[in-house]
Amino acid sequence: QFGSPRQNPQRERGRATQPYHAKPIAESRYGPSPICSSTNMQVNKSALHAFIIFLAGVSFAIVGNIIIYIMLVKVNRRLPDDRQISYIAYGLGQIQREYKRLYPGNLLYLFPWVSGALCIVCMLLLTIAMGLFS
């Protein structure tokens, strides 16, 4: 029988409901998991928030770089061969000047700046979520 004191020594003290050899699910042989609580398997919310904010910041950086590359391709299609901008060594200001000149009504040149600003905001929120300013 499971409830006998011989099988479960903690039952004598009146607080055990599982066998004494059972470990919580979140605890491994290396100790408790840093993301999950060992009592009720709830995810640590601050670690989850920090991870989501980090992913958002990296996503904004990647999107900004993709938009810069799209602008570079569109500019180089319209420029003559001797005035084309290099795909390796280019400056964002040079791409934006040419883009505004060649596509006057298009506001695509603003998106890399917006994306970069959102990336910086996410990284600042990440430091707050990780508790570096507390």
Backbone as ProteinMPNN parsed JSONL, in Angstrom:
{"seq_chain_A": "QFGSPRQNPQRERGRATQPYHAKPIAESRYGPSPICSSTNMQVNKSALHAFIIFLAGVSFAIVGNIIIYIMLVKVNRRLPDDRQISYIAYGLGQIQREYKRLYPGNLLYLFPWVSGALCIVCMLLLTIAMGLFS", "coords_chain_A": {"N_chain_A": [[0.848, -1.182, 0.0], [0.478, 2.234, -0.785], [0.305, 4.341, 1.04], [1.485, 3.651, 3.456], [3.668, 4.164, 6.282], [6.112, 2.887, 6.055], [6.757, 2.703, 3.294], [6.707, 5.348, 2.608], [8.405, 7.607, 4.176], [7.977, 10.317, 4.717], [5.31, 10.579, 5.077], [4.702, 10.127, 7.7], [5.079, 12.538, 8.887], [2.959, 13.862, 7.885], [2.725, 15.376, 5.494], [3.312, 14.531, 2.936], [2.309, 13.672, -0.355], [3.061, 12.231, -2.489], [5.271, 9.618, -3.653], [8.385, 9.272, -1.851], [10.65, 9.143, -3.425], [10.082, 10.411, -5.756], [10.758, 13.06, -7.955], [10.2, 16.562, -8.536], [8.839, 17.602, -11.718], [10.125, 19.686, -13.112], [12.658, 19.671, -12.103], [15.892, 18.554, -12.616], [18.653, 16.254, -12.715], [20.65, 18.057, -12.455], [19.754, 20.092, -10.922], [17.195, 22.572, -10.125], [15.234, 23.778, -12.87], [16.001, 26.802, -14.604], [14.046, 28.206, -15.971], [11.546, 27.139, -15.438], [9.405, 26.806, -12.641], [9.918, 24.708, -9.823], [7.784, 23.814, -8.418], [5.156, 24.081, -9.543], [5.374, 24.017, -12.304], [5.19, 26.431, -13.76], [6.029, 28.81, -16.218], [8.782, 30.969, -15.96], [7.971, 34.231, -15.94], [9.363, 36.628, -16.386], [11.672, 35.79, -17.723], [10.534, 34.734, -20.023], [9.309, 37.034, -21.096], [11.614, 38.581, -21.583], [12.861, 37.011, -23.528], [10.984, 37.15, -25.634], [11.021, 39.906, -26.169], [13.673, 40.171, -26.976], [13.639, 38.62, -29.334], [11.878, 40.195, -30.848], [13.383, 42.568, -31.133], [15.616, 41.654, -32.617], [14.264, 40.828, -34.876], [13.326, 43.299, -35.878], [15.793, 44.445, -36.55], [16.669, 42.724, -38.592], [14.611, 43.053, -40.494], [14.972, 45.773, -41.09], [17.494, 45.688, -42.35], [16.87, 44.123, -44.583], [15.116, 45.832, -45.919], [16.872, 47.927, -46.552], [18.513, 46.592, -48.363], [16.65, 46.034, -50.381], [16.074, 48.645, -51.212], [18.595, 49.329, -52.209], [18.848, 47.57, -54.39], [16.725, 48.473, -55.998], [17.585, 51.099, -56.545], [20.002, 50.655, -57.902], [19.05, 49.455, -60.206], [18.076, 51.563, -61.683], [20.191, 53.318, -62.0], [23.014, 54.271, -64.065], [25.71, 52.083, -65.184], [28.233, 53.072, -64.367], [27.671, 54.617, -62.144], [26.548, 53.061, -60.202], [25.823, 51.763, -56.929], [27.915, 50.014, -54.699], [27.366, 46.634, -53.661], [28.597, 45.627, -51.473], [30.248, 47.518, -50.048], [28.64, 50.043, -48.94], [26.85, 53.055, -48.153], [24.288, 54.057, -45.944], [23.221, 56.628, -46.083], [23.928, 57.461, -48.664], [22.464, 55.645, -50.23], [19.877, 56.368, -49.469], [19.713, 59.062, -50.362], [19.937, 58.748, -53.17], [17.707, 57.113, -53.546], [15.573, 58.775, -52.751], [15.829, 60.687, -54.731], [15.369, 59.231, -57.094], [12.918, 57.971, -56.636], [10.633, 59.895, -55.849], [8.064, 60.107, -54.545], [7.86, 57.942, -52.861], [8.004, 56.517, -49.637], [9.696, 54.611, -48.606], [12.316, 54.863, -47.809], [12.295, 55.739, -45.2], [11.703, 53.606, -43.551], [13.962, 51.905, -42.763], [15.113, 53.514, -40.759], [13.04, 53.741, -38.894], [12.733, 51.057, -38.241], [15.254, 50.533, -37.145], [15.167, 52.251, -34.918], [13.075, 51.055, -33.473], [14.298, 48.622, -32.933], [16.346, 49.446, -31.188], [14.772, 50.415, -29.078], [13.556, 48.018, -28.285], [15.814, 46.613, -27.365], [16.543, 48.214, -25.201], [14.256, 47.85, -23.611], [14.658, 45.172, -23.146], [16.896, 45.168, -21.454], [15.707, 46.333, -19.238], [13.74, 44.415, -18.663], [15.351, 42.29, -17.959], [16.327, 43.186, -15.62], [18.521, 44.889, -15.295], [18.608, 47.569, -14.666], [17.636, 47.815, -12.149]], "CA_chain_A": [[0.0, 0.0, 0.0], [1.298, 3.44, -0.965], [0.236, 5.275, 2.153], [2.069, 3.167, 4.701], [4.888, 4.895, 6.649], [7.305, 2.17, 5.652], [7.065, 3.068, 1.928], [6.822, 6.789, 2.482], [8.735, 8.114, 5.511], [7.469, 11.666, 4.939], [3.892, 10.481, 5.42], [4.613, 10.19, 9.152], [4.982, 13.958, 9.261], [1.658, 14.319, 7.459], [2.718, 16.37, 4.432], [3.657, 13.977, 1.628], [1.219, 13.097, -1.132], [3.655, 11.436, -3.548], [6.372, 8.809, -3.112], [9.536, 10.082, -1.453], [11.687, 9.101, -4.452], [9.662, 11.18, -6.931], [11.26, 14.428, -8.032], [9.354, 17.426, -9.355], [9.104, 17.463, -13.149], [11.037, 20.727, -13.593], [13.985, 19.515, -11.523], [16.666, 17.479, -13.213], [19.769, 15.868, -11.843], [21.54, 19.207, -12.326], [19.103, 21.09, -10.084], [15.956, 23.084, -10.699], [15.33, 24.466, -14.154], [15.907, 28.235, -14.38], [12.881, 28.779, -16.639], [10.331, 26.621, -14.837], [9.375, 26.644, -11.196], [9.9, 23.281, -9.511], [6.589, 23.439, -7.674], [3.943, 23.929, -10.329], [5.715, 24.051, -13.723], [4.86, 27.673, -14.438], [7.184, 29.403, -16.87], [9.219, 32.225, -15.376], [7.426, 35.231, -16.85], [10.36, 37.627, -16.773], [12.538, 35.186, -18.739], [9.742, 34.638, -21.248], [9.194, 38.39, -21.632], [12.92, 38.979, -22.106], [13.087, 36.268, -24.769], [10.104, 37.708, -26.664], [11.532, 41.237, -26.509], [14.902, 39.956, -27.744], [13.251, 38.189, -30.679], [11.304, 41.344, -31.551], [14.481, 43.462, -31.503], [16.379, 41.034, -33.705], [13.409, 40.865, -36.066], [13.367, 44.655, -36.419], [17.101, 44.653, -37.188], [16.693, 41.963, -39.851], [13.702, 43.714, -41.433], [15.633, 46.999, -41.535], [18.542, 45.344, -43.316], [16.223, 43.672, -45.818], [14.599, 47.021, -46.601], [18.025, 48.618, -47.133], [18.934, 45.833, -49.542], [15.633, 46.265, -51.418], [16.311, 49.992, -51.735], [19.838, 49.289, -52.992], [18.556, 46.904, -55.664], [15.881, 49.361, -56.803], [18.404, 52.232, -56.991], [20.979, 50.191, -58.892], [18.367, 49.167, -61.469], [17.855, 52.806, -62.425], [21.439, 54.054, -62.213], [23.917, 53.708, -65.073], [26.731, 51.178, -64.636], [29.354, 53.769, -63.742], [27.233, 55.292, -60.924], [25.874, 52.133, -59.296], [26.351, 51.648, -55.565], [28.431, 48.672, -54.428], [26.55, 45.814, -52.762], [29.386, 45.259, -50.303], [30.614, 48.715, -49.298], [27.677, 51.095, -49.253], [26.424, 53.866, -47.029], [22.843, 54.226, -45.892], [22.903, 57.975, -46.552], [24.049, 57.492, -50.122], [21.325, 54.905, -50.771], [18.666, 57.147, -49.252], [19.723, 60.221, -51.268], [19.602, 58.283, -54.519], [16.344, 56.587, -53.544], [14.655, 59.925, -52.751], [15.924, 61.347, -56.029], [14.787, 58.387, -58.133], [11.539, 57.644, -56.275], [10.301, 61.029, -54.975], [6.843, 59.95, -53.755], [7.924, 56.722, -52.068], [8.55, 56.736, -48.292], [10.395, 53.402, -48.158], [13.609, 55.223, -47.22], [12.12, 55.997, -43.767], [11.508, 52.372, -42.8], [15.139, 51.431, -42.024], [15.3, 54.315, -39.546], [11.991, 53.335, -37.95], [13.071, 49.707, -37.799], [16.414, 50.651, -36.255], [14.721, 52.848, -33.657], [12.324, 50.03, -32.746], [15.286, 47.647, -32.448], [16.997, 50.028, -30.006], [13.771, 50.425, -28.011], [13.426, 46.637, -27.798], [16.996, 46.243, -26.585], [16.432, 48.91, -23.913], [13.252, 47.113, -22.845], [15.274, 43.904, -22.747], [17.722, 45.407, -20.256], [14.794, 46.552, -18.117], [13.105, 43.136, -18.339], [16.351, 41.434, -17.31], [16.615, 43.752, -14.308], [19.835, 45.518, -15.231], [18.489, 48.926, -14.144], [16.961, 47.821, -10.852]], "C_chain_A": [[0.886, 1.236, 0.0], [1.354, 4.293, 0.293], [0.884, 4.803, 3.44], [3.35, 3.931, 5.01], [6.154, 4.191, 6.219], [7.711, 2.548, 4.22], [7.307, 4.573, 1.779], [7.108, 7.391, 3.852], [8.188, 9.516, 5.77], [5.994, 11.656, 5.331], [3.711, 10.559, 6.926], [4.458, 11.632, 9.607], [3.696, 14.587, 8.749], [1.665, 15.312, 6.307], [3.029, 15.798, 3.055], [2.42, 13.418, 0.944], [1.745, 12.277, -2.291], [4.817, 10.628, -2.959], [7.606, 9.66, -2.844], [10.623, 10.091, -2.516], [11.314, 9.921, -5.684], [10.214, 12.601, -6.852], [10.262, 15.273, -8.812], [9.777, 17.369, -10.821], [10.157, 18.457, -13.626], [12.45, 20.56, -13.063], [14.683, 18.33, -12.172], [17.778, 17.097, -12.254], [20.768, 16.993, -11.644], [20.942, 20.311, -11.467], [17.841, 21.598, -10.748], [16.206, 23.834, -12.001], [15.184, 25.966, -13.935], [14.658, 28.865, -15.003], [11.597, 28.345, -15.95], [10.478, 26.534, -13.327], [9.264, 25.157, -10.883], [8.625, 22.872, -8.791], [5.384, 23.226, -8.57], [4.166, 24.117, -11.821], [5.23, 25.308, -14.441], [6.135, 28.27, -15.015], [7.502, 30.719, -16.186], [8.866, 33.353, -16.34], [8.457, 36.262, -17.259], [11.324, 37.066, -17.817], [11.809, 35.065, -20.071], [9.582, 36.008, -21.9], [10.511, 38.848, -22.244], [13.205, 38.273, -23.431], [12.248, 36.826, -25.91], [10.597, 39.084, -27.105], [12.806, 41.112, -27.327], [14.581, 39.534, -29.178], [12.657, 39.336, -31.49], [12.407, 42.304, -32.0], [15.313, 42.921, -32.646], [15.569, 41.047, -34.995], [13.397, 42.254, -36.698], [14.695, 44.934, -37.114], [17.169, 43.938, -38.535], [15.808, 42.621, -40.895], [14.317, 45.005, -41.956], [16.714, 46.727, -42.564], [17.962, 44.85, -44.637], [15.695, 44.861, -46.608], [15.741, 47.818, -47.235], [18.486, 47.904, -48.397], [17.94, 46.009, -50.684], [15.831, 47.639, -52.044], [17.55, 50.019, -52.62], [19.606, 48.643, -54.36], [17.738, 47.816, -56.573], [16.672, 50.554, -57.343], [19.358, 51.787, -58.09], [20.326, 49.813, -60.223], [18.218, 50.419, -62.331], [19.135, 53.585, -62.716], [22.238, 53.442, -63.356], [25.033, 52.906, -64.401], [27.85, 51.899, -63.911], [28.963, 54.461, -62.433], [26.572, 54.349, -59.925], [26.603, 52.032, -57.96], [26.765, 50.199, -55.338], [27.521, 47.932, -53.448], [27.299, 45.454, -51.483], [29.679, 46.484, -49.439], [29.689, 49.853, -49.714], [27.358, 51.854, -47.978], [24.927, 54.088, -47.088], [22.436, 55.606, -46.395], [22.945, 58.088, -48.064], [22.863, 56.773, -50.779], [20.052, 55.739, -50.628], [18.599, 58.376, -50.155], [19.318, 59.807, -52.679], [18.163, 57.771, -54.582], [15.331, 57.728, -53.569], [14.662, 60.638, -54.091], [15.211, 60.544, -57.12], [13.311, 58.045, -57.887], [11.017, 58.733, -55.329], [9.058, 60.828, -54.1], [6.859, 58.775, -52.801], [8.594, 56.999, -50.722], [9.29, 55.517, -47.74], [11.716, 53.739, -47.463], [13.506, 55.516, -45.726], [12.075, 54.714, -42.935], [12.78, 51.818, -42.149], [15.402, 52.214, -40.744], [14.275, 53.935, -38.482], [12.307, 51.953, -37.379], [14.272, 49.722, -36.847], [16.044, 51.243, -34.909], [13.932, 51.836, -32.826], [13.246, 48.94, -32.202], [15.969, 48.17, -31.179], [16.036, 50.067, -28.823], [13.603, 49.027, -27.427], [14.628, 46.23, -26.956], [17.034, 46.973, -25.242], [15.387, 48.242, -23.022], [13.79, 45.77, -22.359], [16.125, 44.085, -21.493], [16.854, 45.669, -19.045], [14.149, 45.233, -17.684], [14.075, 42.189, -17.628], [16.762, 41.976, -15.951], [17.966, 44.415, -14.194], [19.789, 46.94, -14.682], [17.814, 48.962, -12.775], [17.955, 47.79, -9.711]], "O_chain_A": [[1.907, 1.287, 0.687], [2.383, 4.91, 0.567], [0.829, 5.518, 4.441], [4.062, 4.315, 4.083], [7.182, 4.841, 6.035], [8.902, 2.701, 3.953], [8.051, 4.996, 0.894], [6.181, 7.661, 4.616], [7.956, 9.876, 6.923], [5.493, 12.645, 5.866], [2.667, 11.014, 7.393], [3.782, 11.909, 10.599], [3.364, 15.712, 9.122], [0.688, 16.043, 6.145], [3.007, 16.547, 2.079], [1.586, 12.771, 1.577], [0.955, 11.676, -3.018], [5.289, 10.94, -1.866], [7.843, 10.653, -3.532], [11.462, 10.992, -2.503], [12.147, 10.107, -6.571], [10.142, 13.254, -5.811], [9.548, 14.747, -9.666], [10.943, 17.117, -11.125], [10.998, 18.111, -14.456], [13.36, 21.245, -13.529], [14.124, 17.238, -12.261], [17.827, 17.57, -11.119], [21.635, 16.911, -10.774], [21.561, 21.362, -11.299], [17.456, 21.115, -11.813], [17.259, 24.441, -12.196], [14.327, 26.382, -13.156], [14.256, 29.955, -14.597], [10.645, 29.123, -15.889], [11.552, 26.225, -12.81], [8.587, 24.423, -11.603], [8.406, 21.68, -8.575], [4.647, 22.26, -8.37], [3.2, 24.36, -12.545], [4.892, 25.246, -15.623], [7.189, 28.241, -14.38], [6.601, 31.495, -15.867], [9.411, 33.418, -17.442], [8.424, 36.731, -18.397], [11.75, 37.798, -18.711], [12.404, 35.273, -21.128], [9.703, 36.133, -23.119], [10.515, 39.444, -23.321], [13.737, 38.887, -24.356], [12.738, 36.964, -27.03], [10.588, 39.389, -28.298], [13.004, 41.869, -28.278], [15.184, 40.038, -30.126], [12.905, 39.438, -32.692], [12.371, 42.802, -33.125], [15.676, 43.668, -33.555], [16.117, 41.253, -36.078], [13.452, 42.377, -37.921], [14.722, 45.588, -38.157], [17.675, 44.495, -39.509], [16.201, 42.739, -42.056], [14.199, 45.305, -43.144], [16.835, 47.458, -43.547], [18.515, 45.135, -45.699], [15.815, 44.896, -47.833], [15.59, 48.331, -48.343], [18.812, 48.55, -49.393], [18.347, 46.123, -51.841], [15.763, 47.784, -53.264], [17.55, 50.664, -53.668], [20.118, 49.125, -55.371], [18.015, 47.924, -57.768], [16.453, 50.975, -58.479], [19.504, 52.474, -59.101], [20.986, 49.848, -61.262], [18.231, 50.341, -63.559], [19.144, 54.436, -63.606], [22.158, 52.237, -63.597], [25.267, 53.038, -63.199], [28.37, 51.379, -62.924], [29.848, 54.859, -61.675], [26.081, 54.805, -58.892], [27.82, 52.193, -57.876], [26.058, 49.272, -55.734], [26.973, 48.531, -52.523], [26.683, 45.019, -50.509], [29.393, 46.488, -48.242], [29.929, 50.534, -50.71], [27.569, 51.359, -46.871], [24.363, 54.284, -48.165], [21.412, 55.74, -47.064], [22.093, 58.737, -48.67], [22.324, 57.251, -51.777], [19.243, 55.808, -51.553], [17.527, 58.7, -50.665], [18.464, 60.438, -53.301], [17.478, 57.982, -55.583], [14.348, 57.673, -54.309], [13.63, 61.137, -54.541], [14.528, 61.117, -57.969], [12.551, 57.854, -58.836], [10.965, 58.512, -54.119], [9.023, 61.352, -52.987], [5.936, 58.631, -51.999], [9.639, 57.647, -50.673], [9.485, 55.409, -46.53], [12.181, 52.975, -46.618], [14.528, 55.542, -45.04], [12.38, 54.739, -41.742], [12.683, 51.29, -41.041], [15.862, 51.647, -39.752], [14.611, 53.821, -37.304], [12.164, 51.718, -36.179], [14.287, 48.996, -35.853], [16.541, 50.801, -33.873], [14.102, 51.768, -31.609], [12.996, 48.397, -31.125], [16.148, 47.426, -30.214], [16.432, 49.785, -27.692], [13.517, 48.869, -26.209], [14.466, 45.566, -25.932], [17.505, 46.416, -24.25], [15.602, 48.084, -21.82], [13.417, 45.294, -21.286], [16.083, 43.259, -20.581], [17.212, 45.278, -17.934], [14.024, 44.96, -16.49], [13.663, 41.384, -16.794], [17.471, 41.301, -15.205], [18.514, 44.5, -13.095], [20.82, 47.471, -14.271], [17.457, 50.037, -12.293], [17.557, 47.79, -8.546]]}, "name": "protein", "num_of_chains": 1, "seq": "QFGSPRQNPQRERGRATQPYHAKPIAESRYGPSPICSSTNMQVNKSALHAFIIFLAGVSFAIVGNIIIYIMLVKVNRRLPDDRQISYIAYGLGQIQREYKRLYPGNLLYLFPWVSGALCIVCMLLLTIAMGLFS"}
